[in-house]
Structure formats: structure tokens, C-alpha cells
Amino acid sequence: MECSFPPPGPAAESSASLHVVEWVRQGIDIPVLIKFGSYAPRVHPHYEGRVSLVQISTLRLDGLRLDDQGSYDCRILLLDEAADEQQNGTWTLLSVFAPPTFIKAPSPVLDALAGSHLLLACVADGNPTPIITWLKDGRVIQRINEQDGALSLPAVSEQSAGRYTCHASNSEGNVTSETRVTIKGPPVIVFSPKSVSVNVSQNAFLQCQAVADPPNMTYVWQKDGENVYHTASLKSRVKIMVDGTLLISGLIPEDSGNYTCMPTNGLLSPPTASANLTVMHPAMALQMPQKTYLPTGMDGAVTCPAAAQPPLLQVDWTKDGEPLDLSLYPGWTLTQEGSLFMATVNDDTAGVYTCTPYNGYGTMGSSGPTTVILQDPPSFSITPEKQYKQEAGRTLLIPCQGNEDPTIKITWTKVDLGRRTSYSIEPNGSLLLQPLAKDHQGAWECSAVNRVASVKAATQVFVLGTSPHAATSLFVSPGVRKANVSWEAGFDGGSSQTFSVWVKKIATIDSGEKQEWFSVPVPRSSGNRLLVTGLSSGRDYQFSVLSQNKMGTGPFSEIATARTLGQYRKYWHRCIDTLK
């Protein structure tokens, strides 16, 4: 980098040793080089051994670096009083062109946890500024999120694994950095178990294979949600093979069920895969209760608990040690499930019964005996009245008691639009409502239950001194620009009630209309019916009924939607009437 010195002459020659040459770089306080007369120059530490003066004031810079780039200025100070005190040179812009070099690059091998965020940083220096390009397995990929040349992978998965290459290039050259990304995560099941049917006493194999990284994987098997090694009937007959296969030796009928394979390597949530095992076996009678209680004078049944795969074909019964002949007992039949059904339980029913179930594989024998004992069904000694009317806020006690049978239990249930809500009762079985509220109104049932049957008694509670209850059974019959609305009145709360019909036009999607509800009072003479007029033809409307008495306003009825008829329907009906 050249810097002009005063032109040669007598004055310059006489003062050649009386001058200072100073090279400075913009942005750096300390001069790059400063030289006084014939003394050795002083050099900035960053430029040590790389700068020198040529021909008195020209700066020579060896071993260029990219960070040498910048603006340089030469200043010359003459110490001769006859000369100017100082001579400034001009700024010289030094541009250093260099191929890319990496300042930051990812490690050659990276492990990432499945589902985590992975950022591959890649920063390159060079002049001109390098362009960063990312490739995966040799193919150019788009950056999901750019940040100083970094590649952002928000939620890595198994498909994210591969060879990633950061390529930095400019006009001076290019450079690449390669990183192999491996994804660590829970196992992936590559072979799921399949449902199978196996004969009893044989061995069953349920296969399950998985791959994982890291590969330190173990297999856990469950039957119906419980570890097979914790199931008493299984733990001595099961083995989990190295490849994940579950072996069950010497199958018994109880082994049937749903089996779940769960490989795990300790990372995140392990996957699962399930299959059903069906053990094929002859029909087997399960444990029969020692005593079976049946209600005298009512219908009853004696069941045969059994397990059968394939399903049952028939069930044979014995009574008091002899084969049961149903023709001797009118009203006795066998159900499809093999239960013994009696239309009327009487003294002939008492006895000791056993059953023997059969299927396509045969039978595993008869059940144990059960003794049928007759017992009277429950009955009421006191029943509630058909209905009760009482003022809100007061106390209402509704009696209900069973007979002297100590096994009878009394319960109360409020039946409300298909829902049943249980309430606490008094020790003697009576229902106490205190204080009586509007919600207590409705149908109630008192049930007497013992171990053989149950009986019920119904009553109706009306709560007076309240606002009306909601109207029900709302029905709309639309016409052209009108609609007939009818309903059933709810309980009036003990006071005369009036009604109003509320109507709302449903706005179409593209109309931009803002529709509000409007009400039409119902004259008393109209009862529970009203003709609503002044509607638009061919439009959808919503309808609801509101009741009111001196105590206040009741709740709205359910909302009904109907569409008024278009004008063409009106003329069509006229044509039909004319043809008639």
C-alpha cells in the first residue's frame, strides 16, 4: 500500500531523517506501524513480523488474513520548521478475498432423543460471504429454521437419522462439513403378535419383535393388563424368549385372554401391541353356588356357570340325583345359555341340582351341586300415596316400609327424564324432603329388595308456590310465512300460568344478518297452541316456549327448528286441491 512522500528537493533531502511515518487502521487506536527517522519501526502486535516499510513510506503486508480487511491511512509528520507540520495520505481500502473456512460446525457424530429439537450450527467465514447449503444423504434440503446458517429440526424422529452435510461456498472456493445423526428413542415394534386359537394342554407362541437405539432392550408381556410373571396361574408356565416371543406351556382354559407385548429400553414411553389367545377346550362347569334362592310365586332361574370354547351346544341337568325330565314340570324351559327357567316357583322347585355343559369338544364334567331354597319375595307393609302436594320450603315426609323380613332393603329413586337419582332415607324407609324445593317435583319410586326379588311403589310429588316448570313435547308445523306451534304445559307451580312463543330466524352464512329472538304472547283462549305469522318463506326458524305465573318465569322449553314453506309449495298445494 503506497503513500506519497514530499517530492525530492533541497529541503526534503536535508530533512530526510527528520520525519515520522505512521500507518493506522480505521477502528484500531494503536497504529499498525510507526517509524521515526532512522529508528526501527514500532509494530502493532497483531501485525508483528508481517509489516514493513518499502521506499520510506510504502507499507508492505505479508501473510494476509481475512481479518486484515479494512481501511488503512498513511500519515507523515515532518519535523522541519520550514516544511508543513504534517502531511496526510488518503485512505486505502484493503479487500482480502478468501475461500470459506468454518468457524462453527457440528460434531462428526450427533445423537438426538426422539421428539427433541435438534439444531445443527454451521458458521463459515470468507470473502465474499459464503453461501450455506444443507444436504441430507446427498440431497439438498430446505432449512426449517434459518439462524446463521443453522439447520433446525424441531421434533426429530426415526426418519431424521442420516448423513447431514453443510456446504459453504463463495467465488474463492468451497468447504464441507459432514455430520452423522443417529436418533435415540424407544423401541419400534417391527413384528406384532397375532391372535391365535390353540387347543388346551398344548403350547402357545405369541411373537413380538422390535428394534431400538440404544439396543439394550427388554420385553414385558401382560395378560389383561397384568404382568404374566405376576399372574398366579401363569408365572410357572411362561417364558419370554430372547427375540421377544412369549411361550406359554401346557395351556389351560383360564389362559384365554388379551396379551400385550411392551418392549422397552428405558427411553420415553414404550410401544405396545396386543393379540388375543383363545384356548380351545371342552365345555367346563365353573363353580356353582352352594345355595340358590328363588322367589315363591314368581319366575326364577337356576344358571349353569360354564366356560366353553367353542361355544356351548347343550346343558344337561339333574335334580335330586336324577336326570331332569322337563316334561314333568309344566312351565320349565332351558334358555339359550343353558339356564333352567321356571315360570312360577313353587314347592316342586326345591331340591339339589347339578349341570353338565357340552360343546363341540365335549365336556369336562358336571358342576358341583346347588340347593334351591324358596323364599317369599319382598312386600310392602306401608306404601306411599299416589301423589303429594306441598308448599315449597316446607317439609314433606313420604312413608314406605317393607314387611317384617329383616333381609328387605328400602331405597328411593327420583325418576327424571330417563335419569335416576338415589336419595337418602329415614331408618324406617320413609323419604324426607326438607326443605321442599322445586327440583323435588316429579315421579318417585320406592323399592323393596331382598335376595330373591324386588318390588316397587310409585308416587308423584307436586311442589306448590314455585315458578312454572318447562313446557315439553314442543312441535312445529310450518306453512308459507307462518308456523303452527303446539306444546304440553309443565306443572304450573300451583298458580295459573301463561305462555309466550319465542322465535328466531336462523341467518344464512353469507347473508351477514344479525337475528335476535322475538316473542309472541299466547292468548289464554289459545291454550297450548299458537299460529305464528309474518315469517319469511323458505327460511329456517328456531322456536321455544316460555311459561310464567305470579311467582315468576319458568325455564324455556327445548328448542325446535323448522323451515317455512316456499311460495311454490303454496301454488302446488292449490293445484292439488283443484285436481281434487
C-alpha positions in Angstrom: 0.0 0.0 0.0 1.6 3.2 -1.3 1.8 6.5 0.5 3.2 9.7 -1.2 6.3 11.3 0.4 7.2 15.0 -0.2 8.8 15.5 -3.7 12.6 15.4 -3.7 14.4 18.8 -3.2 17.0 20.5 -1.1 14.7 20.9 1.8 13.5 17.3 1.6 16.9 16.0 1.3 18.2 17.9 4.3 15.3 16.7 6.4 15.1 13.1 5.2 15.9 11.9 8.7 13.6 14.3 10.4 10.1 12.8 9.7 7.6 10.3 11.2 5.7 7.8 9.1 2.5 6.4 10.7 0.1 3.8 9.2 -3.2 3.5 11.1 -6.2 1.3 10.5 -9.7 2.5 11.0 -11.3 1.2 14.2 -7.9 0.4 15.9 -6.5 3.0 18.3 -2.9 1.7 18.1 -1.1 2.4 14.8 -0.3 -0.6 12.6 3.2 0.8 12.2 5.1 3.9 13.2 8.6 4.9 12.2 10.7 7.9 13.4 13.7 8.8 11.2 16.2 6.1 11.1 15.0 4.3 14.2 13.5 0.8 13.9 9.7 0.9 13.4 7.2 0.0 16.2 4.6 -2.6 15.0 1.1 -3.4 16.3 1.2 -6.9 18.0 -1.4 -8.3 15.5 0.9 -7.4 12.6 4.2 -8.4 14.3 6.5 -9.9 11.7 4.1 -9.3 8.8 4.5 -5.5 8.0 7.4 -3.4 6.8 8.1 -0.1 5.0 9.3 0.0 1.5 10.7 3.1 -0.1 10.4 5.2 3.1 6.5 5.2 3.4 5.0 2.3 1.4 3.5 -0.4 3.7 4.1 -4.0 2.9 1.8 -6.5 4.5 2.7 -10.2 4.2 0.7 -13.3 5.1 -2.7 -11.8 4.5 -5.5 -12.8 6.8 -9.3 -12.4 6.4 -9.4 -10.1 9.4 -6.8 -7.8 7.9 -9.5 -6.5 5.6 -10.3 -2.8 6.3 -9.4 0.8 5.6 -5.8 2.0 6.2 -4.4 5.6 6.3 -0.8 6.8 5.9 0.1 10.0 7.9 3.5 11.7 7.5 4.8 14.2 10.1 7.8 16.5 9.0 9.9 17.9 11.8 11.5 20.7 9.7 10.1 24.1 10.8 10.3 25.3 7.2 8.1 22.4 6.0 4.5 21.7 6.7 4.0 20.2 10.1 2.1 17.2 8.8 1.1 15.5 5.5 -2.0 13.2 5.4 -2.2 10.5 2.9 -5.5 9.1 1.6 -7.5 6.2 3.0 -6.8 2.9 1.3 -9.4 0.1 1.4 -7.8 -3.3 1.6 -10.1 -6.1 0.5 -8.9 -9.6 1.3 -10.6 -12.4 -0.8 -10.5 -15.8 0.9 -12.3 -19.1 0.4 -14.7 -20.2 3.2 -13.5 -21.6 6.4 -15.7 -23.0 9.2 -15.9 -21.0 12.4 -18.5 -23.3 13.8 -19.6 -26.8 12.6 -21.4 -29.7 14.2 -19.6 -32.7 15.5 -18.9 -35.6 13.1 -21.4 -37.7 15.1 -24.5 -36.5 16.9 -27.1 -38.4 19.0 -30.6 -37.0 19.5 -33.5 -38.1 21.5 -36.7 -38.8 19.5 -39.1 -35.9 19.8 -36.5 -33.4 20.8 -35.3 -30.3 19.0 -32.0 -30.6 17.1 -30.0 -27.6 15.9 -27.1 -28.2 13.6 -25.0 -25.0 13.7 -22.8 -24.2 10.7 -21.0 -20.8 10.5 -18.4 -20.1 7.8 -16.1 -17.1 7.3 -14.8 -15.9 3.9 -14.8 -13.1 1.4 -17.2 -12.9 -0.4 -19.6 -14.0 2.3 -20.1 -17.8 1.9 -23.5 -19.3 1.0 -24.6 -22.1 3.2 -26.3 -25.1 1.7 -27.6 -28.2 3.7 -27.8 -31.7 2.3 -29.2 -34.9 3.8 -27.9 -38.1 2.4 -26.7 -36.2 -0.7 -29.9 -34.4 -1.4 -30.4 -30.6 -0.9 -32.9 -29.9 1.9 -34.8 -26.7 2.8 -34.0 -25.1 6.1 -36.8 -25.5 8.5 -35.5 -22.5 10.5 -32.6 -20.3 9.5 -30.3 -18.9 12.1 -26.8 -18.0 11.0 -26.7 -20.9 8.6 -28.0 -23.4 11.2 -30.4 -26.3 10.3 -33.2 -26.6 12.8 -35.2 -29.9 13.2 -38.0 -29.1 15.7 -39.0 -32.7 16.5 -36.7 -35.4 15.3 -38.0 -38.9 14.6 -36.5 -42.1 13.2 -36.7 -40.6 9.7 -34.5 -37.8 10.8 -31.5 -40.1 11.1 -28.9 -39.8 8.3 -25.8 -38.0 6.9 -26.1 -34.2 7.0 -23.6 -32.1 5.0 -23.1 -28.4 5.5 -21.7 -26.9 2.3 -20.2 -23.4 2.4 -19.1 -21.8 -0.9 -18.1 -18.4 -2.5 -16.2 -17.4 -5.6 -12.9 -18.3 -4.0 -13.8 -21.9 -3.2 -15.9 -24.2 -1.1 -15.7 -26.4 2.0 -18.0 -29.1 3.5 -18.6 -30.5 7.0 -20.3 -33.8 7.4 -22.3 -35.0 10.5 -23.9 -38.4 11.0 -27.1 -38.0 13.1 -28.5 -41.0 15.0 -31.8 -40.9 16.7 -32.1 -42.4 20.2 -35.6 -43.4 21.3 -38.0 -46.1 22.5 -38.2 -49.3 20.6 -40.2 -49.7 17.4 -42.2 -52.9 17.0 -41.5 -54.5 13.6 -43.4 -57.7 14.2 -46.7 -57.6 16.2 -48.3 -60.6 17.9 -51.2 -62.2 16.1 -54.4 -63.6 17.6 -54.4 -67.4 17.7 -56.5 -70.3 18.8 -54.7 -73.2 20.4 -56.0 -76.5 21.9 -55.9 -77.0 25.7 -52.7 -78.6 27.1 -50.7 -77.6 24.0 -48.1 -74.8 24.0 -48.8 -71.3 22.6 -46.3 -68.9 21.0 -47.0 -65.2 20.7 -44.3 -63.5 18.6 -43.2 -59.9 19.1 -40.0 -58.3 17.7 -38.7 -54.8 18.0 -35.7 -52.7 17.1 -34.2 -49.9 19.2 -31.3 -47.5 19.5 -29.8 -47.9 22.1 -30.4 -51.7 21.7 -30.4 -52.6 25.4 -34.0 -53.7 25.2 -36.2 -55.9 27.3 -39.6 -57.3 26.6 -42.5 -57.2 29.1 -45.7 -59.2 28.5 -49.0 -58.6 30.2 -52.3 -60.6 30.3 -55.4 -58.4 30.6 -53.2 -55.6 31.9 -51.2 -57.6 34.5 -47.6 -58.8 34.1 -47.6 -62.5 33.2 -44.9 -63.2 35.9 -47.3 -61.7 38.5 -50.3 -63.9 37.4 -50.5 -66.9 39.7 -51.9 -69.2 37.1 -49.3 -68.3 34.5 -46.0 -67.4 36.2 -44.7 -71.0 36.4 -45.6 -71.8 32.7 -44.4 -68.7 30.8 -41.1 -67.8 29.3 -40.1 -64.7 27.3 -37.6 -65.7 24.6 -34.6 -63.5 23.6 -36.3 -62.4 20.4 -39.4 -61.3 22.4 -41.6 -64.4 21.8 -43.9 -65.3 24.7 -44.1 -69.1 25.3 -47.0 -70.5 27.4 -46.6 -74.2 28.2 -49.5 -76.6 28.9 -52.4 -74.3 28.2 -55.4 -74.3 30.5 -58.8 -72.7 29.7 -58.1 -69.7 32.1 -55.1 -68.7 29.8 -57.6 -67.3 27.2 -57.4 -63.5 27.2 -55.7 -60.4 25.7 -51.9 -60.4 25.8 -49.8 -57.2 25.3 -46.2 -57.0 24.3 -44.2 -54.0 25.5 -40.5 -53.7 24.5 -38.6 -51.1 26.4 -35.1 -49.6 26.6 -35.8 -47.0 29.3 -36.4 -44.1 26.9 -39.7 -42.3 26.7 -42.9 -44.3 26.6 -42.5 -47.8 25.3 -44.8 -49.0 22.4 -47.3 -51.8 22.8 -49.0 -54.4 20.6 -51.8 -56.8 21.6 -53.3 -60.0 20.5 -55.9 -62.5 21.8 -55.2 -66.0 22.8 -58.2 -68.4 22.6 -57.7 -71.8 24.3 -60.0 -74.4 22.7 -61.3 -76.9 25.2 -64.3 -79.0 26.1 -67.1 -77.2 28.0 -66.2 -76.8 31.6 -68.6 -76.2 34.5 -67.4 -73.4 36.8 -68.1 -73.1 40.5 -71.8 -73.4 41.3 -73.1 -71.5 44.4 -73.9 -73.9 47.3 -77.3 -72.3 47.7 -79.6 -70.7 45.2 -82.6 -68.6 46.5 -85.7 -68.3 44.3 -88.9 -66.2 44.9 -92.0 -68.1 45.7 -94.9 -67.4 43.3 -92.7 -65.5 40.8 -90.5 -66.6 37.9 -87.0 -67.8 38.7 -83.9 -69.4 37.1 -81.0 -71.7 38.1 -77.9 -70.8 36.0 -75.1 -73.2 34.9 -71.9 -71.2 35.1 -69.6 -72.6 32.4 -66.7 -71.8 30.1 -66.7 -73.2 26.6 -64.6 -72.7 23.5 -66.1 -73.3 21.0 -69.5 -72.1 22.5 -72.0 -74.3 24.3 -74.2 -76.7 22.4 -76.3 -78.1 25.3 -76.6 -78.4 29.0 -77.9 -81.4 30.9 -79.5 -81.1 34.3 -80.0 -83.4 37.3 -82.5 -82.8 40.2 -82.0 -84.7 43.4 -79.5 -87.0 41.7 -81.8 -88.0 38.8 -81.7 -86.7 35.1 -84.2 -83.8 34.9 -87.2 -84.5 32.6 -88.7 -81.1 31.7 -91.9 -82.7 30.5 -92.8 -83.4 34.1 -92.6 -79.8 35.1 -95.0 -77.5 33.2 -93.6 -74.0 32.7 -90.0 -75.2 33.0 -87.7 -74.5 30.0 -84.0 -74.3 29.1 -82.7 -70.9 27.9 -80.2 -70.5 25.1 -77.5 -70.0 27.7 -78.4 -73.4 29.3 -80.1 -71.9 32.4 -83.1 -73.7 33.9 -86.1 -71.3 33.8 -89.3 -71.7 35.9 -92.3 -69.6 35.0 -93.7 -70.0 38.5 -91.6 -71.0 41.5 -93.4 -73.5 43.8 -92.7 -76.4 46.1 -91.7 -78.6 43.1 -88.7 -76.3 42.6 -86.9 -77.0 45.8 -84.2 -79.6 45.5 -80.5 -80.2 44.7 -79.4 -79.5 41.1 -76.2 -80.1 39.0 -75.5 -79.3 35.4 -73.2 -80.7 32.7 -72.3 -78.4 29.8 -71.3 -79.6 26.3 -69.7 -78.1 23.2 -68.1 -79.4 20.0 -65.1 -80.7 22.0 -67.3 -82.5 24.6 -67.4 -81.8 28.4 -65.0 -81.7 31.3 -67.6 -83.0 33.7 -70.5 -81.9 35.8 -70.8 -79.0 38.1 -71.0 -79.1 41.9 -74.4 -79.3 43.5 -76.5 -76.3 44.3 -79.5 -76.4 46.7 -82.5 -74.4 45.6 -84.2 -72.7 48.6 -87.6 -71.0 48.3 -88.1 -67.6 49.9 -91.0 -65.2 49.8 -90.4 -62.1 47.7 -90.4 -58.7 49.4 -93.7 -56.9 50.1 -94.8 -53.6 51.5 -96.5 -53.0 54.8 -96.8 -49.3 54.1 -96.8 -47.7 50.6 -96.8 -44.1 49.5 -99.9 -42.3 48.2 -100.4 -41.8 44.5 -99.4 -38.1 44.8 -98.4 -35.4 47.2 -98.8 -31.7 47.0 -96.9 -29.4 49.4 -95.7 -25.8 49.5 -92.0 -25.1 48.7 -89.8 -24.6 51.7 -91.9 -26.9 54.0 -91.2 -30.5 55.0 -92.6 -33.5 53.1 -92.3 -37.0 54.6 -93.4 -39.9 52.3 -93.7 -43.3 54.1 -92.6 -46.6 52.6 -91.9 -49.7 54.7 -91.4 -53.4 53.9 -92.8 -56.4 55.7 -91.1 -57.9 58.7 -88.5 -59.7 56.6 -85.1 -58.5 58.0 -83.4 -59.0 54.7 -85.5 -56.4 52.9 -83.7 -53.1 52.0 -85.7 -50.0 51.1 -84.3 -47.5 48.5 -85.8 -44.3 47.0 -85.2 -43.1 43.4 -86.3 -40.0 41.6 -87.2 -40.7 38.0 -86.4 -37.6 35.9 -86.4 -37.7 32.1 -84.8 -41.1 32.0 -82.3 -40.4 34.7 -82.5 -42.0 38.1 -81.1 -40.2 41.2 -80.9 -42.0 44.6 -81.7 -40.2 47.8 -81.0 -41.0 51.5 -83.9 -42.2 53.5 -85.0 -42.4 57.1 -84.3 -45.5 59.2 -87.9 -46.7 58.8 -87.7 -46.4 55.0 -89.6 -43.0 54.7 -88.3 -40.3 52.3 -87.7 -36.9 54.0 -87.6 -33.8 51.7 -86.6 -30.9 53.8 -86.9 -28.1 52.8 -89.0 -29.0 49.8 -87.6 -27.4 46.6 -88.8 -27.0 43.0 -86.3 -29.7 41.9 -88.1 -32.3 44.1 -91.1 -32.3 41.9 -91.6 -35.3 39.7 -92.0 -39.1 39.8 -90.5 -41.1 42.7 -90.1 -44.8 43.2 -89.8 -46.7 46.5 -88.1 -50.1 46.0 -88.1 -53.1 48.5 -85.4 -55.6 47.7 -84.3 -58.9 49.2 -82.1 -61.6 47.9 -84.7 -63.1 45.6 -86.7 -60.2 44.1 -87.6 -56.6 44.2 -91.0 -54.7 44.2 -91.7 -51.0 43.6 -94.2 -48.5 44.5 -94.6 -45.2 42.6 -95.8 -41.7 43.7 -95.8 -38.2 42.2 -94.7 -35.1 44.1 -96.1 -31.6 43.2 -94.3 -28.6 44.7 -96.6 -25.6 45.1 -95.6 -21.9 45.3 -93.0 -22.0 42.6 -92.5 -20.7 39.1 -93.8 -22.9 36.4 -91.9 -25.9 35.0 -90.7 -26.0 31.4 -93.2 -26.9 28.7 -92.5 -30.2 26.9 -93.2 -32.0 23.6 -92.8 -28.9 21.5 -94.0 -29.4 18.0 -93.8 -27.0 15.0 -95.9 -27.5 11.8 -94.6 -24.9 9.2 -96.5 -23.3 6.4 -95.9 -20.5 4.0 -94.8 -17.4 6.0 -96.3 -19.0 9.2 -96.0 -21.9 11.6 -98.3 -23.7 14.0 -96.7 -24.2 17.3 -98.0 -26.6 20.0 -96.7 -28.0 23.3 -97.6 -29.7 26.6 -97.7 -27.5 29.6 -95.5 -28.2 32.5 -96.7 -28.1 36.1 -97.9 -24.6 36.9 -96.4 -24.4 40.4 -99.8 -24.1 42.0 -100.7 -20.8 40.2 -102.3 -20.1 36.8 -99.7 -19.8 34.1 -99.4 -18.0 30.8 -97.2 -18.7 27.8 -95.2 -16.8 25.1 -93.7 -18.3 22.0 -90.1 -17.2 21.2 -89.0 -17.2 17.6 -85.6 -16.6 15.9 -84.7 -16.6 12.2 -81.5 -18.5 11.5 -79.2 -16.3 9.5 -77.5 -17.8 6.4 -73.8 -18.0 6.2 -73.3 -15.3 3.5 -76.2 -13.0 4.5 -74.4 -11.2 7.3 -77.7 -10.9 9.1 -77.8 -10.5 12.9 -81.0 -12.1 14.1 -82.5 -11.7 17.6 -85.2 -13.7 19.4 -88.6 -12.1 19.5 -91.6 -13.2 21.5 -95.3 -13.6 20.7 -97.7 -13.7 23.7 -100.2 -16.6 23.7 -103.8 -15.6 24.5 -105.4 -17.7 27.2 -108.1 -18.7 24.8 -105.4 -20.4 22.6 -104.5 -22.9 25.3 -101.3 -24.7 24.4 -101.2 -23.8 20.7 -100.4 -20.7 18.6 -100.2 -19.7 15.0 -97.1 -17.6 14.4 -97.5 -15.4 11.3 -95.3 -12.8 9.4 -92.4 -15.1 8.8 -90.3 -15.3 5.7 -91.0 -18.1 3.3 -88.4 -20.8 2.7 -86.4 -19.8 5.8 -85.2 -21.8 8.9 -86.5 -20.7 12.3 -86.0 -21.7 15.9 -88.9 -21.9 18.3 -89.2 -22.2 22.1 -92.0 -21.7 24.7 -91.6 -19.7 27.9 -94.1 -20.1 30.8 -94.9 -17.6 33.6 -97.0 -17.3 36.7 -97.3 -14.9 39.7 -94.2 -16.5 41.3 -92.0 -15.8 38.3 -90.8 -17.1 35.0 -90.0 -20.7 34.4 -87.3 -22.1 32.2 -87.5 -22.2 28.4 -88.7 -25.3 26.7 -86.4 -27.3 24.4 -85.7 -25.5 21.1 -87.4 -26.8 17.9 -86.1 -25.9 14.4 -88.4 -25.8 11.3 -88.2 -24.4 7.8 -91.2 -22.4 6.4 -92.5 -23.5 3.0 -91.5 -21.7 -0.2 -94.1 -19.9 -2.3 -94.0 -22.6 -5.0 -95.3 -25.1 -2.4 -98.3 -22.9 -1.8 -99.2 -22.9 -5.5 -98.5 -26.6 -5.7 -101.0 -27.3 -2.9 -103.6 -25.1 -4.7 -103.1 -27.2 -7.9 -103.6 -30.4 -5.9 -106.8 -29.0 -4.3 -108.1 -28.0 -7.8 -107.4 -31.5 -9.2 -109.3 -33.0 -6.3 
